Amino acid sequence: TCALPIWITSHYFDHGYINVKVDTPDAEISPDRKYIYITIRIEEGEQYSIGKVGFSGDLIEAEEEISQRVSIEEGEVFNRTQLGQDLLKLKTRYEDDGYAYANITPLTAIDAEKRTIDVTFDVQKGERVYYERINVVGNSKTRDKVVRRELRIYEGELTSASRRELSRRNVNALGYFETVEIKTRRGSADNLQIVDIEIKEKATGTFQIGAGFSSAENFIATAQIAQDNFLGRGQSVALSAQISSLRQLFQLRFNEPYFFDTRWRFGFNAFNTETNLRSFNRSSSGGALTLGHPIGDYFQVALTYNLEFVRSRGSTGIIAQIGKTHV
């Protein structure tokens, strides 16, 4: 019950009731002692709307442009949460330009007669801040470069909140870590900043084994071992096998997302299979080579070359087939 007045007050603030009064809850036990009745007295007051929205101080854009970055508009019901979100947007915009410690204050002027609130975002941008050092913490197995190559922030460059968040998402998307947190602190000077990338590693290897039975192949056994962060290098390796009375299949897959420390991705898939039927035996071996390169941060183009050798023994003789290529 202690948190109820805070939650209720916040709810009313988000609907324009800036003078709401919420009393401390009163609790009363029913005569049969089965229930507790909680009474909260609320005095709403008048509902206020947004008046004029303006900007003052150190503006890095024209007022018409920077006004498009906030969502509050004149005539709307006042919403404190929305105002806080707009402050964060402006803070991010300034930090993306290097002003990591910009001070943005929403100055309000209340008109009780019109029941409006004029909001002026006052900006003191301060000086530009550069990344002094970027530390990776918590990677006991994963190599440092595996994390750093996913970053879009670099030592010596201006700070950027957007690129820092993109870096966090990229590292988290690797799938090697339970948590990824990026924290900042002041460096050796006021215009320098230190970034600590704190990660918590998780198990990335899997081992699966299974067995089954079918009327066609009788007993079937399967096994697979895979490692998504092989030797902490960010490579993925998987070996699988399937064996039955009619068929044997072995497959090896490998993927290197940064081939020779470039942005080229290299991978291969090798397989060998053999099928034994009454009229003939068929064996097949081959694989695929893949070479890809990212386009921007969200797309990738890849070229794959497939090569397969097929041999069949039986009444039809021996047949060999080579080669398929596709993008």
Secondary structure as a PSIPRED ss2 file (coil, helix, strand):
# PSIPRED VFORMAT (PSIPRED V4.0)

   1 T C   1.000  0.000  0.000
   2 C C   1.000  0.000  0.000
   3 A C   1.000  0.000  0.000
   4 L H   0.000  1.000  0.000
   5 P H   0.000  1.000  0.000
   6 I H   0.000  1.000  0.000
   7 W H   0.000  1.000  0.000
   8 I H   0.000  1.000  0.000
   9 T H   0.000  1.000  0.000
  10 S H   0.000  1.000  0.000
  11 H H   0.000  1.000  0.000
  12 Y H   0.000  1.000  0.000
  13 F H   0.000  1.000  0.000
  14 D C   1.000  0.000  0.000
  15 H C   1.000  0.000  0.000
  16 G C   1.000  0.000  0.000
  17 Y C   1.000  0.000  0.000
  18 I C   1.000  0.000  0.000
  19 N C   1.000  0.000  0.000
  20 V C   1.000  0.000  0.000
  21 K E   0.000  0.000  1.000
  22 V E   0.000  0.000  1.000
  23 D C   1.000  0.000  0.000
  24 T C   1.000  0.000  0.000
  25 P C   1.000  0.000  0.000
  26 D E   0.000  0.000  1.000
  27 A E   0.000  0.000  1.000
  28 E E   0.000  0.000  1.000
  29 I E   0.000  0.000  1.000
  30 S C   1.000  0.000  0.000
  31 P C   1.000  0.000  0.000
  32 D C   1.000  0.000  0.000
  33 R C   1.000  0.000  0.000
  34 K C   1.000  0.000  0.000
  35 Y C   1.000  0.000  0.000
  36 I E   0.000  0.000  1.000
  37 Y E   0.000  0.000  1.000
  38 I E   0.000  0.000  1.000
  39 T E   0.000  0.000  1.000
  40 I C   1.000  0.000  0.000
  41 R C   1.000  0.000  0.000
  42 I E   0.000  0.000  1.000
  43 E E   0.000  0.000  1.000
  44 E C   1.000  0.000  0.000
  45 G C   1.000  0.000  0.000
  46 E C   1.000  0.000  0.000
  47 Q C   1.000  0.000  0.000
  48 Y C   1.000  0.000  0.000
  49 S E   0.000  0.000  1.000
  50 I E   0.000  0.000  1.000
  51 G E   0.000  0.000  1.000
  52 K E   0.000  0.000  1.000
  53 V E   0.000  0.000  1.000
  54 G E   0.000  0.000  1.000
  55 F E   0.000  0.000  1.000
  56 S E   0.000  0.000  1.000
  57 G E   0.000  0.000  1.000
  58 D C   1.000  0.000  0.000
  59 L C   1.000  0.000  0.000
  60 I C   1.000  0.000  0.000
  61 E C   1.000  0.000  0.000
  62 A C   1.000  0.000  0.000
  63 E H   0.000  1.000  0.000
  64 E H   0.000  1.000  0.000
  65 E H   0.000  1.000  0.000
  66 I H   0.000  1.000  0.000
  67 S H   0.000  1.000  0.000
  68 Q C   1.000  0.000  0.000
  69 R C   1.000  0.000  0.000
  70 V C   1.000  0.000  0.000
  71 S C   1.000  0.000  0.000
  72 I C   1.000  0.000  0.000
  73 E C   1.000  0.000  0.000
  74 E C   1.000  0.000  0.000
  75 G C   1.000  0.000  0.000
  76 E C   1.000  0.000  0.000
  77 V E   0.000  0.000  1.000
  78 F C   1.000  0.000  0.000
  79 N C   1.000  0.000  0.000
  80 R H   0.000  1.000  0.000
  81 T H   0.000  1.000  0.000
  82 Q H   0.000  1.000  0.000
  83 L H   0.000  1.000  0.000
  84 G H   0.000  1.000  0.000
  85 Q H   0.000  1.000  0.000
  86 D H   0.000  1.000  0.000
  87 L H   0.000  1.000  0.000
  88 L H   0.000  1.000  0.000
  89 K H   0.000  1.000  0.000
  90 L H   0.000  1.000  0.000
  91 K H   0.000  1.000  0.000
  92 T H   0.000  1.000  0.000
  93 R H   0.000  1.000  0.000
  94 Y H   0.000  1.000  0.000
  95 E H   0.000  1.000  0.000
  96 D H   0.000  1.000  0.000
  97 D C   1.000  0.000  0.000
  98 G C   1.000  0.000  0.000
  99 Y C   1.000  0.000  0.000
 100 A C   1.000  0.000  0.000
 101 Y C   1.000  0.000  0.000
 102 A C   1.000  0.000  0.000
 103 N E   0.000  0.000  1.000
 104 I E   0.000  0.000  1.000
 105 T E   0.000  0.000  1.000
 106 P E   0.000  0.000  1.000
 107 L E   0.000  0.000  1.000
 108 T E   0.000  0.000  1.000
 109 A E   0.000  0.000  1.000
 110 I E   0.000  0.000  1.000
 111 D E   0.000  0.000  1.000
 112 A C   1.000  0.000  0.000
 113 E C   1.000  0.000  0.000
 114 K C   1.000  0.000  0.000
 115 R C   1.000  0.000  0.000
 116 T E   0.000  0.000  1.000
 117 I E   0.000  0.000  1.000
 118 D E   0.000  0.000  1.000
 119 V E   0.000  0.000  1.000
 120 T E   0.000  0.000  1.000
 121 F E   0.000  0.000  1.000
 122 D E   0.000  0.000  1.000
 123 V E   0.000  0.000  1.000
 124 Q E   0.000  0.000  1.000
 125 K C   1.000  0.000  0.000
 126 G C   1.000  0.000  0.000
 127 E C   1.000  0.000  0.000
 128 R C   1.000  0.000  0.000
 129 V C   1.000  0.000  0.000
 130 Y E   0.000  0.000  1.000
 131 Y E   0.000  0.000  1.000
 132 E E   0.000  0.000  1.000
 133 R E   0.000  0.000  1.000
 134 I E   0.000  0.000  1.000
 135 N E   0.000  0.000  1.000
 136 V E   0.000  0.000  1.000
 137 V E   0.000  0.000  1.000
 138 G C   1.000  0.000  0.000
 139 N C   1.000  0.000  0.000
 140 S C   1.000  0.000  0.000
 141 K C   1.000  0.000  0.000
 142 T C   1.000  0.000  0.000
 143 R C   1.000  0.000  0.000
 144 D H   0.000  1.000  0.000
 145 K H   0.000  1.000  0.000
 146 V H   0.000  1.000  0.000
 147 V H   0.000  1.000  0.000
 148 R H   0.000  1.000  0.000
 149 R C   1.000  0.000  0.000
 150 E C   1.000  0.000  0.000
 151 L C   1.000  0.000  0.000
 152 R C   1.000  0.000  0.000
 153 I C   1.000  0.000  0.000
 154 Y C   1.000  0.000  0.000
 155 E C   1.000  0.000  0.000
 156 G C   1.000  0.000  0.000
 157 E C   1.000  0.000  0.000
 158 L E   0.000  0.000  1.000
 159 T C   1.000  0.000  0.000
 160 S C   1.000  0.000  0.000
 161 A H   0.000  1.000  0.000
 162 S H   0.000  1.000  0.000
 163 R H   0.000  1.000  0.000
 164 R H   0.000  1.000  0.000
 165 E H   0.000  1.000  0.000
 166 L H   0.000  1.000  0.000
 167 S H   0.000  1.000  0.000
 168 R H   0.000  1.000  0.000
 169 R H   0.000  1.000  0.000
 170 N H   0.000  1.000  0.000
 171 V H   0.000  1.000  0.000
 172 N H   0.000  1.000  0.000
 173 A H   0.000  1.000  0.000
 174 L C   1.000  0.000  0.000
 175 G C   1.000  0.000  0.000
 176 Y C   1.000  0.000  0.000
 177 F E   0.000  0.000  1.000
 178 E E   0.000  0.000  1.000
 179 T E   0.000  0.000  1.000
 180 V E   0.000  0.000  1.000
 181 E E   0.000  0.000  1.000
 182 I E   0.000  0.000  1.000
 183 K E   0.000  0.000  1.000
 184 T E   0.000  0.000  1.000
 185 R E   0.000  0.000  1.000
 186 R E   0.000  0.000  1.000
 187 G C   1.000  0.000  0.000
 188 S C   1.000  0.000  0.000
 189 A C   1.000  0.000  0.000
 190 D C   1.000  0.000  0.000
 191 N C   1.000  0.000  0.000
 192 L E   0.000  0.000  1.000
 193 Q E   0.000  0.000  1.000
 194 I E   0.000  0.000  1.000
 195 V E   0.000  0.000  1.000
 196 D E   0.000  0.000  1.000
 197 I E   0.000  0.000  1.000
 198 E E   0.000  0.000  1.000
 199 I E   0.000  0.000  1.000
 200 K E   0.000  0.000  1.000
 201 E E   0.000  0.000  1.000
 202 K C   1.000  0.000  0.000
 203 A C   1.000  0.000  0.000
 204 T C   1.000  0.000  0.000
 205 G E   0.000  0.000  1.000
 206 T E   0.000  0.000  1.000
 207 F E   0.000  0.000  1.000
 208 Q E   0.000  0.000  1.000
 209 I E   0.000  0.000  1.000
 210 G E   0.000  0.000  1.000
 211 A E   0.000  0.000  1.000
 212 G E   0.000  0.000  1.000
 213 F E   0.000  0.000  1.000
 214 S E   0.000  0.000  1.000
 215 S C   1.000  0.000  0.000
 216 A C   1.000  0.000  0.000
 217 E C   1.000  0.000  0.000
 218 N E   0.000  0.000  1.000
 219 F E   0.000  0.000  1.000
 220 I E   0.000  0.000  1.000
 221 A E   0.000  0.000  1.000
 222 T E   0.000  0.000  1.000
 223 A E   0.000  0.000  1.000
 224 Q E   0.000  0.000  1.000
 225 I E   0.000  0.000  1.000
 226 A E   0.000  0.000  1.000
 227 Q E   0.000  0.000  1.000
 228 D E   0.000  0.000  1.000
 229 N E   0.000  0.000  1.000
 230 F E   0.000  0.000  1.000
 231 L C   1.000  0.000  0.000
 232 G C   1.000  0.000  0.000
 233 R C   1.000  0.000  0.000
 234 G C   1.000  0.000  0.000
 235 Q E   0.000  0.000  1.000
 236 S E   0.000  0.000  1.000
 237 V E   0.000  0.000  1.000
 238 A E   0.000  0.000  1.000
 239 L E   0.000  0.000  1.000
 240 S E   0.000  0.000  1.000
 241 A E   0.000  0.000  1.000
 242 Q E   0.000  0.000  1.000
 243 I E   0.000  0.000  1.000
 244 S E   0.000  0.000  1.000
 245 S C   1.000  0.000  0.000
 246 L C   1.000  0.000  0.000
 247 R E   0.000  0.000  1.000
 248 Q E   0.000  0.000  1.000
 249 L E   0.000  0.000  1.000
 250 F E   0.000  0.000  1.000
 251 Q E   0.000  0.000  1.000
 252 L E   0.000  0.000  1.000
 253 R E   0.000  0.000  1.000
 254 F E   0.000  0.000  1.000
 255 N E   0.000  0.000  1.000
 256 E E   0.000  0.000  1.000
 257 P C   1.000  0.000  0.000
 258 Y C   1.000  0.000  0.000
 259 F H   0.000  1.000  0.000
 260 F H   0.000  1.000  0.000
 261 D H   0.000  1.000  0.000
 262 T C   1.000  0.000  0.000
 263 R C   1.000  0.000  0.000
 264 W C   1.000  0.000  0.000
 265 R E   0.000  0.000  1.000
 266 F E   0.000  0.000  1.000
 267 G E   0.000  0.000  1.000
 268 F E   0.000  0.000  1.000
 269 N E   0.000  0.000  1.000
 270 A E   0.000  0.000  1.000
 271 F E   0.000  0.000  1.000
 272 N E   0.000  0.000  1.000
 273 T E   0.000  0.000  1.000
 274 E E   0.000  0.000  1.000
 275 T E   0.000  0.000  1.000
 276 N E   0.000  0.000  1.000
 277 L C   1.000  0.000  0.000
 278 R C   1.000  0.000  0.000
 279 S C   1.000  0.000  0.000
 280 F E   0.000  0.000  1.000
 281 N E   0.000  0.000  1.000
 282 R E   0.000  0.000  1.000
 283 S E   0.000  0.000  1.000
 284 S E   0.000  0.000  1.000
 285 S E   0.000  0.000  1.000
 286 G E   0.000  0.000  1.000
 287 G E   0.000  0.000  1.000
 288 A E   0.000  0.000  1.000
 289 L E   0.000  0.000  1.000
 290 T E   0.000  0.000  1.000
 291 L E   0.000  0.000  1.000
 292 G E   0.000  0.000  1.000
 293 H E   0.000  0.000  1.000
 294 P E   0.000  0.000  1.000
 295 I E   0.000  0.000  1.000
 296 G C   1.000  0.000  0.000
 297 D C   1.000  0.000  0.000
 298 Y C   1.000  0.000  0.000
 299 F E   0.000  0.000  1.000
 300 Q E   0.000  0.000  1.000
 301 V E   0.000  0.000  1.000
 302 A E   0.000  0.000  1.000
 303 L E   0.000  0.000  1.000
 304 T E   0.000  0.000  1.000
 305 Y E   0.000  0.000  1.000
 306 N E   0.000  0.000  1.000
 307 L E   0.000  0.000  1.000
 308 E E   0.000  0.000  1.000
 309 F E   0.000  0.000  1.000
 310 V E   0.000  0.000  1.000
 311 R E   0.000  0.000  1.000
 312 S E   0.000  0.000  1.000
 313 R E   0.000  0.000  1.000
 314 G E   0.000  0.000  1.000
 315 S C   1.000  0.000  0.000
 316 T C   1.000  0.000  0.000
 317 G C   1.000  0.000  0.000
 318 I C   1.000  0.000  0.000
 319 I C   1.000  0.000  0.000
 320 A C   1.000  0.000  0.000
 321 Q C   1.000  0.000  0.000
 322 I C   1.000  0.000  0.000
 323 G C   1.000  0.000  0.000
 324 K E   0.000  0.000  1.000
 325 T E   0.000  0.000  1.000
 326 H E   0.000  0.000  1.000
 327 V C   1.000  0.000  0.000
